[in-house]
Each structure stands twice: as structure tokens, then as C-alpha cells.
Amino acid sequence: MNERAFTLKSILAGVLFSLLIVFFNEKNNSFGQENLIKSYFPSFGLLLVCLLSFPWNALMGRVSAKLRFSKRELVVVVGMIFVVSWIPNFMGVLVPQMTLPQYKGSTNPNWQDANILSYLPSELLPKGESEGLDDTVHIGLLQGLGPESSLSDVPFEAWIGPGLQWGLIMVLLIGALLSLTVIVHRQWSHHEQLRYPLASVASSLLEQDKEKGYGSLFANPLFWLGFAPVFGMLLLNYIGVWFPESLPKVPTEYSLKWDTLFPLINKSGSYAISWFNITFLIIGIAYFIPSDVSLSIGIAPVVTVILAAQFYLVTGSPVASGDLNIFRAGGYIGFLIILVYTGRTYYFPIFLKAFGLGPKIESEGGAVLAARTFLLAYFGLILFLWSLGLDIFIGFAYVSLLLTFFLVITRLVCESGMPTLVPGWFPSELLLKFLGPAAIGAGPLVFIHYLGSILASGNQAATMMPYLATTSKLAEDNDFKPNRFLTGLHLLVIAALVVGFGATIYHIYTSSGISAMWTKELDAAARQVFTLRDRGQLEATEALSGFSKLSMFVFDGKVTSFFMTGLIAVLVTYLIRFRSTKWPFHPILFVMMGSYSLSWTWSCFLFGWGIKSLVVKFGGGVSYQKYKPIFLGLIMGEVSIAALKVFVTVIYYLVMGSAPSLQM
């Protein structure tokens, strides 16, 4: 019989930790620190739970067994943290971007000339008492209201209306992604038997020793063998930040001068192997993932450089970053095709049954209801964006690409364990490249670029679906029903959205204001408006709507070539994998080529693959299982230092009244 999981103490701990992270993140950023949650592995939250697993259970468990957390209770706490972990970074982007159009639209000549502000729905933007920029609402957010400001000085009333509009967008998007997670989970977990490395690591951290009464991992000497040297080395480096002239720094990244040795690399425009980085978190995770995945990520920079050099030798031009973005986008669509194909016997009956068609499906695990919810949320989001002024055809194309974007990122995270994955392409960019600005139109073009700067920003780990998928697997592995577990936490997500929105507004206004605004997407949209005007197409595009816009479609052979190359590369690699079990490479190689995520993780995955290969070759499966605690120690060593930096900064602020000025 399973132990009770949803107890008073597990719910209280989960809610407390979740809302603490959501509320405190922006304040932590104002201290000059990194986000509390900056990856799909919410290390800060997991460390809080590990404190329950070891010191709390070890000490308070002696006082009363009722105070001790079981593993299933800890899973509830971790699940709560996971499902809200995307919110802090999302709010850190949403709030500044909500004031961006008014600020830049009033101060940037290019935006004024392109009339950017007129193309955006005013319902999504906060307004002050005065026309244009308001001293309190807009300038106050940009520069802060001053150190003496308090809660009563924050103009929350100006944010309520736009907040509700964005709230509806997010509720529909969350509904679609949550439903999609439930639909794909059974296929991925049971039929394809994905490993979900991040869920596996989290579950291992929560194991309890019933005899000792606390986390079994912390009683294993091998864990401390991995933890101690990593923690010690990184602690030395952190102390060296405070006293740079007194302590040496142990280097964790190296510049590889390959472009000096091989000038062709520099000419080809590919710098994928310029840096060798050591991140113990990644090395530890690499031990838990399939070898073909870690090897493919590890050699991806080399393949990128070779192909870029060949491209330069043939064409005489370096590979542009935009071309690589389109190549990766093609790879993502290739992944989507494979996901649909391999799951066709599962997905198609599910969606047929969602319309009341087809035979009864046994053990569908709530997937039919999820499919109906997905369709309602999907079309609801398209219609709501249409009500805000987005052309229905462009809205359909954009939302479809956005969900594809999220789905494939989730699959890659669940298969590879990548804690941070920045695709390097965006749905609005792909639509623009394929259809051309005239076929989209000035208004929709500006709108989808603005949406993309918030919903699919490369600056954040705001994609909630990987967190949901990891939570589903973690729940399933600990005898929960994943769909009920996730849907049972939806009230927490809504509460965290409200708290996160209010807390972010409060912390920005009462601190020094906005640290950064992301104008890249709307700058690109302004340039396209100028292009339409220069070609004399601006008025014509505004007169068209729906599928009639396709009459202005312009075929771009270069874009199509790069897109199809990426798509075919993924499909062919998958086909070879289907035919040969000895094929050592994974298609993730092609969707990672030239990406930012690859530049700082490839060496760690390659190193982790090498260690795992040696362990398995000389020790077999028994040794592989035996040495897992060492690599969990590597992970927690780095996680603990990251948390220590936060705690030290907070204590320093409380004592000194200001954040420390450190060169990290």
C-alpha cells in the first residue's frame, strides 16, 4: 500500500517553496544575481527539497516521525516546484515587454516612422493618466520609483486590464500545452520508453532510507566523493570573487584557438568549437542519458565546423547565422513528422475519439479528454488573437508553429536531458522567411514578432511544457497517475501566475527599474515595414486578409534549401536508426548545430559520454548503476554553490542595505 502523498505538510511545503521562488526571483535579479530558475532543471527548488530529505528528515524525524517527509510527499513538493518553474523568467520578460512599445514608440525614430505602436492592440499595454509615456506607469517602471518607494506607490491599477488580457492568452496556452503533455506522455513513456533524464535525476535525489530515516543518497559515500571536490573547487572560485587578489581561480572554461591553427574555420563563420567549458551539472546529467544522444551533442560542433568549411569552399561565403536558424527549424519540423509517424497508431484514434468517432480505447489514461481540451484551447487561442486584431490565417499558422516549437523542445529535453535549450529560431522568423513580409502584412507581422518576444524569447526558459513532461514522468515513476497529478496542480499554476505578475511589477518599480528590454524582434518588424513601404506593397497587404494573402507569397529558394536540408537530415538519421540498432548517432545532432546551447554544453556531454562509455565497457551494467551516486554528487555540488551565492547575497543585503558589487 502506497504512503499518503498529498498531506498537509507536503502541500504547505510545496506551496511555500513554489510561491517563494516566484515571488523572490525578480528581487534576486535586482541584486545582480542570475535567475533562481534558469534551466529545465530547477536546481534551486530541488536543493530546497533536498534540505527536507536530509537535514530536516534526519533532525526533525527524531522529534516525531510525523514530521518526516516520505519520498512520495517529496515528489509532491518537487512537482509543485516544477509546474511553476517557468513563471519567474516568463514574468521577467512579460512585464518589461508590456511597456516596450510605448517607450520605444515614443523615443525611437525608426519605430515612430514605421508606426509600430499602431499595429499592436492597446488592450495588451498598460496606460497611464497622460497620453503616451506616463511618468509613473512607464518611466517609473523603466527607471524605478526610488529607494523610498513602497507598495502603495506602485500603480497596480494600470496593469490590471492588460494583465487580464495576457492572463487569458496564458490560460489558453497553458490549457493547450497541459493537454498536449497528457496526450504524448503515454506514447513517450510507455510505447517509446524515453528515459526522461531530468526526472530520473530528481527521483534519485528523493530516495529515502527507511532505516536511517533520511535520504538514502546522503548516506552513500560515493555521493560525497562526487560532491566534495566539486563543491570545494567552486567554493574556492566563489571566495576568490570576493577576494580576487588573495585566492587563485580554478579555470572552468578554456578558449580553443582552432581558428588560429586553421584559418579556414574563421573564414567559414563557424566558431562552434571555440570554447571548452566544464559544467559539472551537465557532466552529471550526461551519465544518465543514452550514449548516442550525448555523443551526438558532443560531436555536433565538429560536424558544424566541417560542414561550414565545405560550404565556404563551395560558395566562397561563410554560413550566416540566419541560414543555420532555418536549417534547425527544418530539423524541428522533421522531428515533428517523426513524432507523429511513430505515434500514429496511438494519436489518431485518440483524436478520432475526441470527435466521438472510432472504437472505445482501453487504458487511454485521460488522453481523449485531453485531446478535446487541447482542441478547445488551440482554437480558442487562435480566435482570441483574432479578436485582438491578428489575421485569422496568420494566427492559425503562428499558433501551430508555436505549439510545434514547444512540443519538439519538450521532446528534446525529455530525450537528451538538456537543462537549457535555446532553439535559435522562432515561429515569427520562420513565417517571415517562408511567406515573405507581403504575404503576412505589416500589422500581423508586428503582432507576431511582439508575441514572439514574450512567448518564445531566446532569453528565457519560459517554455512550460518540458517542466510538465518531467513532472509527469516523476509522478508516474512514484505510483501517481500523471494526468491527475498535473491537472490537480492547475490551481497552483494560476495562483503562481498572479503572484509572479504582481511581485515582478512590485520589485521592478521599487528597485532601480528595468535592467534590459529586448527590442530585436520589433526592430526586425520595423525593418520589414520599411521594406513593404519601399516596394509599394504596404497598402496592398493591408487590404488583404485570410488566404487571399497567399497571392503575395514570394518563393525563396535559399530559405527552402536550408529548411529542407535540416528536415531531410533528421528524417534520414531517424530512418537509419530504425533500420540499424548499431547506428551511433541521434538526430539531435542536426537541431543543435550552431546553436547557443551547444556552444557551452558540447564539451560536457562529450566528457560525460566518455566516462560512461569507459564505466560500461570495463565494469558493465552493475558498475554503471553503482557509480550513479558519484554523478549525482557532481550535480548537487554545482547546484549547492549556485544556491549558496543566493543566500550570501540576501544576507549581505539585509546587513548592509545594498547588494554586493562583484565581478562574477
N, C-alpha and C positions, 0 to 999 in steps of 0.2 A: 504493500500500500504506500502510495506517494505521500510525502510530508506536505502539509499545507504550505502554500507559496504566497498567496495574497493575504498576508497577515497585517495587523495594524503597524507593526514596526517596519515591515518591508515596504508598505505603501508610504508611510511617513518618510522613511529614508530616501525612497525613490523620488518622491515629490520634492523634498528638501534639496537634494543634490541637483535635480534637473533644473528647478527654478533658480537655484544659486548660480549655476553655470550660465543660464540665460540672462539673469539679471546683472551679474558681475562682469560679463565679458567685455562690454564696452568701457567700463571703468578701468579694467585691466589694460585695455588698449591705450587709454589716456595716460597710463604710466610709462608708455613706450615699450610695453611687452607685446609678444605675439598673442594671437587668439588662443583662448583656452582650448578650443577645439579647432584644430587646423587641418584635420585629415579625417578619413573614414574610419580611423581607429581612434576613438575619443579617449586619448591617453589620460587626460586629467581626470575625467569621470571614472575611468577604470581604476586609477590609483586610489580615489576616494573609496571605491568598493573594496579594493584590496586592504585598505585600512580597517574595514569592517571584518574582512576574512581573517586577518592575522591579529593585530594588537587588540581590537575590540573583542573578538571571539575568545582570544586567549586570556584576557583580563576579566572582562565582564561576564564571560561564561562561567568563571569560577564563583562569581557572586550569585548568579542564578542562571540555570540552563535556559530559562525562557528569554533571556536577553541575547542568547547566542543565535546568529543567523545561520540557517541551513543553506545548502547550495541552491536549492530552488528559490528560496527567499532572495538570495543574492542575484539570481537570474532575473527576478522581477525588478530589482533595483537597477541592474545593468540595462535591462530592456527599456525602462523609463528614460534612462540617460541617452541611450542610442536614438530613440524616436524623436528626441528634441535637439539632438546634437547639431543639426543643420541650421537651427534657428538663429543662434548668435551671429554667425557670419553672414547669414542672409539679411538680418536686420541691419548689420553694419554696412551693407551695400544699399539696401532699400531706402533707408531714411535720408542719407545724403543725396541719392539719385532723385528723390522726390522733389528736392529743391534745385537740382541742377538745371532744368530747362528755364526756370525763371531767372536764375542768376546769369547763366551764360547767354540766355536770350536777351538780357538787358545790357550785358557788358562786352560780348564777343561780336565784332563787326560781321564776321562770316555767318554766324548764326542769325544775326539780325537780317542780313541780306537774303539768306535762304528762307527766312521766316519760319524757323524751326518750331517755335512755340505755338504757332497757329495750327500745326499739324498734330498736336498732341491733345488728348481730351483733358479739359480743365478739371474734370471730376477727380483725376488722379493726383492733382497737385495741390499742396497747401496754399491758402491765400491769407493775406493779412488785411488789415483795415484800409491800407492805402493801395492804390493801383501799382502794379509792377512789384518791385522789390520792397518788402516791408522791413523796417528797421528791427523789429522784434522777431518776426516769424522767420525771415530769410537771413538777414545779416546776423541776427542773434545766433542762428544755427551755424553759420559759416565761421564766425569769429568767437562765439561763446558770449554769454551774458556777463561774464566777470566772476572773480573768485567769491564775491559776496552774494551771488545769486542763490536762490533757494527754490524749493518745489513750487511755491506759489508764483514765481516769476516765469515759469515755463508756460508758453501759450498752447497748452494741450488742445484747447477748443478748435484751433485752426487745423489740427491734424485728424480730428475725429471723422469728418466726412471722407477725405481721401483714404484714411485708414480703413474705413468700412468697404470702400471700393476695392482696395488691394486685398482686403480680407476675403471678399467674395472670390476674387481671382485665385487666391491661395487655397481656399476651401475646395473649389472645383479642381484645381491642380492636385491637391493632396488626395482628394477622392479618386481621381484617375490613377495616380501613382500607387496608392494603397491597394486599390483593386487589382492593378496590374501585378503588384508584388504577390498577392494571394494567388492569382491565376498562374504565374510562371513558377511559383515555388515548388509545387509538386513535381512538375516536369524536370526542373533543375536538380532538386534534391533526391528524388526517388528514381526517376527514369534515367537521368544522365549522371546521377551520383556525383555532383560537384562537391568539392571539399570545403568550400567556404572557409578559407584560411583564417580570416579575422574572427569568425565565430568560434573556430577550433581553438585559437589562442585564448580568447576571452573565457571559454568554457574551462580550459585547463587552469586558468588563474583562479577559478572559483571552487575547484575541488576541495572538499573538506575531509579531514581525518577525524572519524567519529571517536576514536580512542583519545586523541590529543585534544580534540575539541576546537581546532582551528584549521586554517588552510593547509592541506597536505603538501602543497608545493613549498611552503616556507619551512617545512621540516626536512626537506631534501637537501643534502649538502651540495648536490650538483647545481641546484638553483643558485646558491650563494657563490659557487665557483664562477658562474657566468655573471652574476650581478656585481660582485665586489670590484673586480678590476675595471669594469665599465663605469660604474658609479664613481669610483675613486679617480679615474682619469678625467672624467667630465667635471667632477667637483674641483679638481685641481685647475682645470681651464676656467671654470666659473670664478674661483677665488682670484685667479690671475686677471680677470676683467676688473676686479675691484683694486687690485694691486699689480698693475701691469709691469712695473719695474722690479718687482720682487720675486715673481714666480715665472718660470718658463711655461710656454703653451705647447701642449702636445698637439701637433697638427692632425686634423681630421679631413683635410681636403688638399689636393695637390693639383697644380697646373701642369698638364702634359703638353710639351712643346712639339706636338706632332707636326703642326703647320710650319715650324722652322725646319724640321728634318725633311718634310715632304711638302714643298711649296704648292703642289697640285691640290692639297687639301684646302689650303687657304683660297686658292682660285675657284674651287668648286662651290664655295659658300657654305660648306657643311663643317660645323665645329662640334659635332656630337660627342667626340671623344677627347675634348679639350680639358675636361675636368675629371679627376678621380676622387670620389667622395666616399667617406666612411661614415655610415649611419647605422648604428648597431640595431636600431629598431627594425630597419629594412632587412639587415642580415638575419636577424632572428626570425622574421616572418618568412623569409625565403626558405628556411629549413622546413616549413610546414606546407609548402605548395608543391605541385607536380614539377618534376625536374625539367620537362620540356618547356614549361612556362617560364621558369627562372632562367633557363639557358637562352631562350628566345629573347627575353628582355635584356639579358646580359650582352648578347652579341648584336643587338639591334643597332647600336651606334656604329659598329664596324661595317655592317651591311649598308647603313645610311651613307657613310663616307665613300664606300666603294661605288655605290650606285650614283652618288652625286659627282664623283670624279669621272665616271663613264659618261654621264650627261654632259659634263663640261667638255670632255674630249670630243664628243659628237657634235654638240651645238655651239661650242665656244662661249657659252654663257653659264653663269652659276645658277644653281637651283634657287628660285625665290621662295621665301617662307610661305607666301600665299599659295604657291603651287603645291607645297608639301601639305598645307592645310586641306586643300581639295583632295589630295591623294588619301589622306587619313579619313576624310569624310566618306570617300568611296569605300574605304575599308569598313567603316561603321555600317554602311548600308549592306555591304557584303555579310557582315556579322548578323544583321537583321534577317537577311534572306536565309542564312543557315539556321538561325534560331527558329524561324517559322517552319522551315523544312523538316528539321529534326523533331519538332514537336507537333507536326501536322495532325497526327492521329490522336493527339490529346486536345490541342487548341480548337480545332474545327468543330468537333462535337460539343465542346463547351459553349462556343458562341452560337451554334445552331440551337442548343437547348436554351440559351438565353433568350431566343426569339420564340420559344415554345415548340421548336421543331426537333425531330430526331428522337431516338430511343432514350430511355432512362439511363443515366450514367451512375454506376456504382462507385462509391468511395471518391466522390469528386471534391470533398473537403471544402465545400462552400465556394467552389470556383464558378459555378453557374450564377449565383447571386453576385459574386464579384464582377463577372462579365457584364451583367446588367447595370451594376453601379458604374463600372468603367464607361460604358457607352453613354449613360446619362451625364456623367461628369465631362466626358470628352466633348460631346455635342453641346453641353451646357456652357463649357468654356469658350467654344467657338462662337456661340450665339451671344454670349456676354461681351466678348471682344467686338463683335459686330455692332452691338448696341452702343459701344463706345466710339464707333466710327471706323473700325477696321474692315476693309473689304472682305466679304464672306469667302471668296475663293482664296485670297491670300491668308486669311485666318485659318482656313482648313489646312492649307499647305504648311503654314508655320507651326500650328499646334501639333500636327502629325510629325513633323521633323523634330520638334521639341521633345515629344514623348519617345521618339526613336533615340534621340540623343541621351535621354535619361536611362532608357532601357539597356542600351548597349554599354554605357558606363557601368551600370549595375552588374551586368554580366561579366565585364572585365574585372571588376573589383571582386566579385564572388569567385571567379576562377583563378585570379592571379594574386589576390591579397594586396594589391597596390593600395597603400594607405592614402596616397594623394594622386589623383589622376586628372590632369588638365588636358582635354582633348586637342586644344589648339585650333578648333574650327567651331563655328557657331551656326545655328539654323538660319539666322537672318543673312549671314555671309554667304551660305550655300545657295539660298534662294536668289540672292542678288547675282551671284556668279552664273547661275544656270539660266535664269529668266531674263536678266538684264534690267536696268532701272526703269525702262519704259513700260515693260510688261507688269511691273509691280505698281508703279505710280508713286508720286512724291509723298503723299500722305501715308499710305501703308508702309512705304519704305522707312520713313522716320519713326513710325509707331513700332514696327517690329524690331528696329535697331534699339529703340528705347527699352522695349520689353526684354530684349536680349541682354542689355547691360545690367539688368536686375536678375532675371530668371536663369540666365546661362552665362554669368560673368566668369571669366577666367581667373578672377582674383579671389575666388572663394570656393569652399567645399560646401556649396549650398544645395547640392543635389540630394534630396532627402531619400531617394529610393534605395541607394546602397545601404544606408542605415537600416531601413525597413527590412531589406532582404537578409542582412546579417542577423537582425533581431529574430526573424522568422526561423532561421536555422538554429540559432541558440536556443530558442524556445522549444523547437521540435526535439533537439538532442537531449533536452531535460524533461521530456514527457509532458510538454504543454501542447495544446492544439494551436498551431501558428496563427491561423486566421482569427480565432477567437482572442488570442493573446494580443494581436495587433489592433483589432477593432476595439478591444477593451481599453486601449490606451489613447483613443482618439480625443477624449475629453482633455487629457493632459496636454496633447499637442495644441489644441485650441487655446487652453489656458496659457501655455508657454508662448504662443504667438502674441497674445495680448500683453503678457508681462514683458516679453522681449521688445515689442514695439514701444511700449511706454518707457521702459528702462533705457533703451537706446536714445530716445528723444531727450529724456531727462539728463543722462550722462553727457551727451554732446553739448546741450545748452549750458550746463553748469560747469563744464570744463573749458578747454581752450578752443572748442569748436571742431569743425571737420578737418581731419588731417589730410584727406585726399578725396578727389572726385574723379570719376572715370568717364572721360569725355571721348574716348577713342571711337565708340560705336556711333555716337551722334555727330562727331566730326566727319566720319566716313559718310553718314547720311547727308550732311550738308554738301559735301563734295558731289554726291550723286544728284542732288537737286540742281546744283550749278551745271552739271553735265546735261541734264534734261533741258534746262533753260538754254544753254548754248546750242543744243541741237534743234531747238524749236519744238520740243516734244512735250513741254510741261503742261500746256493747256489740253493737249490731246489725251494725255494719260489721265488727267483729272476728269475727263468726260466719259471715260470707260469704266466699267465695273464687271465683276464676275469673270466668267470665262471669256468674255469679249476682250479682256486684257491680253490674251494669248496672241491676238493679232499683231501685237508689237514685240513678240518674242524674237530674240536675235540669237542664233546659234553661235556658240564659241567653241571652236574645235580644240583649242588648247585646254580649256577647262574640262571638256568632256574626256579628253585623252588622259589627263591626270586622274580624274574621277574613276574612269573605267579601269585604269591600271591598278589602282588601290582595291577596287571591288573584285577584280579578277584574281589578284594576288591572294586575297583572303579566301575566295571560293576554291581556288586550285589547291591551296595549302590544306584546307579542310578536306577536300576530296582525297588527297594523298593520305591524310590521317585516317580517313575512313577505310582506305584500302590496305594500309600498312601500319601495324602496331609498333614497328621499329622506327618509324619516322621521328626524328628527334626534335622537330621544330613545331611551334604553335603559331597560329595566325596572328596572335597578339603582336608579333614582331612588326607587322606592317601598319598597325594602327598606332604604334608607339614611335615610329620613325620620325625623327626630327622634332619631337615634342619636348616641351619644357620638363615634364615629369621625368622623361628618360634621362635628361642631362645630369640629374643628381642622384638617380637611383640605379643606373645600369651596373655600376661597379659593385654595388652592394648585392644586387641579385646574382651577379656573376660569382662573387665571393661566396655567397650562401650556397649557390648551386655546387661549387667546387667542394666545399666542406661536406655537404650532404652526400655527394657522389662518393667521396672517399669513405665516409662512415658506412654507407650501404655496401660498398664494394668489399671492404675488409672486415666489416662486422655484421653485415646482414640486417634483416628487419628487426632483430632483437636489440642490436646496438642502436639502431635508429630510434626506437621507442625509448630506450634507456637514457639517451642523451638529450631528449627534448627539454628537460628542465634547465639545462645549460643555456639554451637559446631563449627560453622564457626569461631567464636571468638577464640576458643581453637586452631584451626588450624592456624589462622593468627598470634596468639600470638607467637607460636613457629617459624613460618616462619619469622616473623619480627626480632626476635633475631638472627636467622641464617644470615639474610641479614645485620643486624647491625654489626656483627662480621667482615663481609667482608669490609664494609665501614670504620670501625675504623682501620682495618689493613692497608687499602690502604692509609688513611690519615696519619697514623703513618709512613708508608714507605716514603711517599712524604716529610714529615717533617724531619724525622731522617735519611733517606737514607738506612734503613735496616728494615727487618720485625721484629716484637716483638717476644721475646722468652718467650712463655707462656706454661704452663703445663695445657692443656685443659682437 
